[in-house]
């Protein structure tokens, strides 16, 4: 039988983790898998470790290692994974995480049974930055979404309606390519920018309660670079740029009933970003002015559009006002609310 699932791993500076990660992929009980690793010009021994496993492992012949001549970043590397996939389904796996041995089997069986666009498994976050490595499980209630707009309505019903990351989802490649969506060419929050829009195209989605993925939070991994004693303003601005992309990329769904919920989710993401900047203001170089912080809260909607929303009007109006009030007043309100929520 021809392989019909690809496990795609973007690789960069992961020499501490890639062996365990790739071995967890190779240990899958589902037999028909391509293992696609794209080396984004690693400057450590990550690629050499993959090459060794490729030579020594019984499934090594199914590992394809592609090397970039120069580093292009996680967004473009994920897009390269999409372009190189030759199977019906693609599963994104980060190089510092692992999956359980029947992860693909569980996801594949659901995808084939329900002919899905997406199947998400549940996952556990293991925080390696804290003594004792506490585990935070994210367990979905088993759900099927087969009606028009049913899935995006679920996603946007609350801030944490669905994970922002692209990993731990089995994606139908033909469907994904048909959406025309691709990851932004950035290193931070490229997942968020894509998954927020991906939901609006998905019409057949399944959530599983089975834990299929272990997400390790490492202090020295790219996604947790904010744990450092200093972080650059430019990096934060790139994250804000990803959110702005989502804010501006909404015209085609403004008539949808779930649109007000999407706006609340996106604007609340801005709120949390501003709170995080205020919390870490002594670590950020150069610093943000109050005007710059307020600009983060600018809504893409006009006042008339905001008060014309068919639901969640008060939430959107409040968030809109944070972007138009005098900066000192706006940031003062955010500071009070942030402290009340324990964010500052």
N, C-alpha and C positions, 0 to 999 in steps of 0.2 A: 504494500500500500504506500502511496506517495504521502509524504509528510504534509499535514494540513494546519499545523500550529507553528508559529515562530515565537521564541522567547528572545526579545530584543534587549540588549544591555548596552547602554552608552558608557564608555569607559574613560575615566580621567582621574589620575592620582588616587587610585583605589587599591594600591598594592597590599594594604593591610586587610582588605575585605574581599577582594575579588575571588580568591580561591574558595572560600566558604559559599559565597554567592553562586558562583558557577557550578560548584558541586551540588548545591541544592536544586539547581535547574536540571542538571544531568541525572539526578536521582528520581526524576518524575516517573510515576507508574504509567502514565500515558506514553506510548512508544513512538508516536509519529510526530516528532518535533525537530525543527531546525533551530539551532542556537546561533544567533547572529550577534556578534560583539563588534562594536565600532570603536576603535581606539582613536580618541580625539587628540592625537599627538602627545601621548603621555610622556612626561619627563621623569618617570620613576620606573619600577620594574613590573607594572601592571600587565603590560602586553606580553612580557616574557613569561609571566605566570600562566596566562591564557594559552600561549603557545605550548608550554610544557603539558598542560592538561589536554590540549588538543592532540598531542602525540601519545600520551599515556592512557587516556581514559577509553574504555570500550565504546563509548558513544562519540569519541573524538572526531570521527569522520563527518559527523553532523554539525560540527562547530565551524562557523565561517567567521574569520577575523579580518576585518577591513581596517586599514590604517589611514588616517588623515595625515597629509604632509605637514599641515599646520593646524594649530588649535582654532576651532571655529565656535566653540561654546555648546552648551547642552541643547539649546533650542534647535540649532542647525543639525546637530548630531541626531536628535530624535527624528527630524525630518528625513535624514538620510536613512534611518532605520525603516521608516515607512516606505521610502522609495525602493529599498533593497529587498523588502519582504516578498517572498514568492509563494506564500501559503494563504489559505482562506482566512486565518485568524492571526492576530498579533497580540502578544502579551508583553507589556513594558515591565522590566525589572531593573531597579537601580543597583548599581554595582556594590553598594554597601549594605544591601538587604538580602533576605533569604525567603524562600517559599517552602511550604510543606510538601511532602513527596507526592501527594495526590491532588495538588492545587489545580493543575491543568486538567486532570480528569474531571474534577467537579465542575469547573467552569465550562469545559468543552461539552459535557453531557447536557448542561442547561442550555448552552448556545444552540446545540443541534436540536434539542427537543422543542425549543420555542422559537427557533429561527430568529435570533436576536441581532440587534445592532451592537449591544454592549451587555456584558455580564460582569457585575462587581462581586468580589468576595469580601468578607469581613477581614479585619486585620488587627494586629496588636502593635502598639508603639512601645518600644523598649528604650528607656532613656539611659544611655551610657554615660551621660554627663553628671549623674547624681549617684551617690553611694547607694549600693543596694540594687541599682538598675530597676527602678519601678516600672511596672507594665501597665499600660493604659489600653484596654480593649475597646475597639470600635466595632460593635456588633450590629449588623442590620437585621431588622425583622424581614423575613422572607417576603419579597414583594415582586409582583409582575406588573409591568406597565405596557399595555398594548393599545390603548386608546389615544387618539390625537391629543397632543398637548398635556397628556397625563403625567409624563415624566418631568418635563420642565416645571410644571406646577408643583410637583413634589420637591424638586431641587430648590426652588425659590421660596418655599413656604416659610423657611426660617434661615438664620445665618449659616448654620452648620447642616443644611439639608442633605448635602452629599460631599464627599471629600473633594478637595480642589486638585489633588494629585492625579496623574494619569496612570500611575502604576496600580497593579492588582485589578485590572480590568481586561477581559478578553474582548478584543475589538474585531468586528467584521471588517476586513481590510477593504473590500470593494465598496461597502457602504461608506467607510471613513473617507476614502479617496473621493467619492462622489460629492461629499460636502464641500470640498475645496479648502477646508480648514488646514492650517499648518501651524506649527509652533513659531512664536516670535523668535527672532535671532538674538535672544538675551539669555543670561545665565540664572536669573532669579525670577520666579513666579511665571515662568513660561507655561507651567502646568495650569495655573489659575486662568490665564488668558484664554487658553484653549478649551478647558473643560466647561467654563462658563458658557461659551458659545456652542460647544458640542451638544450640550443638553437640549438646545433648541432644535436640533436636527434629528434627535433620537426618537423613534416611535415604538421600538420594541426593546425593552430593557428589563433585566432580571437582577435582583439583589439577593445574595445568598447569606445566610447566617453563619455558614462555615468560615472559620478563620483559615485563610489560605496564604497569608503574607505576614511577615514580621519586619516591621520598619524600625531600624535602629537609628536612634538619634545620637550622632557622634559630634563632639565639640569641634573636630577638625574636618567635618564634611562640608561640602559646598553649601548645602541647604541650611546649615546652622552657623554660617560665618558670623552671624550677629552675636555669637557668644564671646567674641574677642573683646579686648579692652578698648579697642578703637574701631570704628567703622566709618567708611568714607561716605560722604554725602552723595557722591556720584552713584554709588551702588544703590542707595535708597531711592534716588531719582529714577533709576532704571526700573525698580519695582513699581514705583508710582506710575511710570510710563506704561507698564503692563496693565495696570488697573484702568488707566485712562483709555487704553485701547478698547477695553470692554465697555467702558462708559459711552464711547463714541460709536461703537459698532452695534447700534441697537435699532436703527431706523426700520429694518424689515420686520421687527416684532413689536413695534409700539402699539399695534392694534390687538395684541394678544392679552388675554385675561391675566396671564402670569407676569406681564411686564412690570407692574408696580412692585411686585415681590422681588423681581430681579434688581430693580433700582435700589430697593432697600438693602439688599445683600451687597451690592457693589459699593454703595455709599457708606454702609457700616464697615466695610473693609477699609475704606479711606479713614474712617473714624479711628479704627484700631491702629492704623499706621501712624496717625498723628499722635495718639496716646503713647505709642512705643517711642516715637521721636522725643516727646516731652519727657518720658521716663529716662531716656538715655542721652539727654541733651549734652551732658558733659563729655560724652564719648565720641560725639559726632564732629568731624572736621571737614570743611568749615561748618559753622552752625547754621540753623534755619532761622529766618526772621519770622515774626508773627504773620506778616503778610504772605510769606511763602507757605506757612502752615495752613493758613486759611485758603489759599489757592488750591491746596490738595482737596479741600472739601467742596469745590465748585461742582454744582450739579450740571449735567449736560442738558437738562430740561429748563425751559423758561418758567416763570411764575405761572403763566396761564396754563401751560402744559401740566404743571404739577398739580394745580387745583382742579384740573379736569380729569385726573386719574380716576378710574372706576372702582378702585379699592386701595386700601393702605395709604390713604391720602394724608392723614395727619403725620404718620411717620416720615413720609417723603417730604412733606412741607417743613417739618422740623429740620431735617437734614439739609434741605434747600437753604433754609435761613442761616445755617452755620456757614454757608459759603458766601453770603451777601451782607451779613452784619459787619460792623466795624471790627477789624482784626483783633483788637484787644478784648472786645466783648465776646467774640466768637471763641477765641482760644481760652478765655476765662471759663466759659460754659463747658467747653470740652474738658478742661482741667478738672473742674468740679465733678463732672460725670465720670471721668476716667478714674479719679480717686475713689468715688463711690463704688465703682465696679471692681476696684482692686487692680486696675490696669496701670496706674501711675503711683 
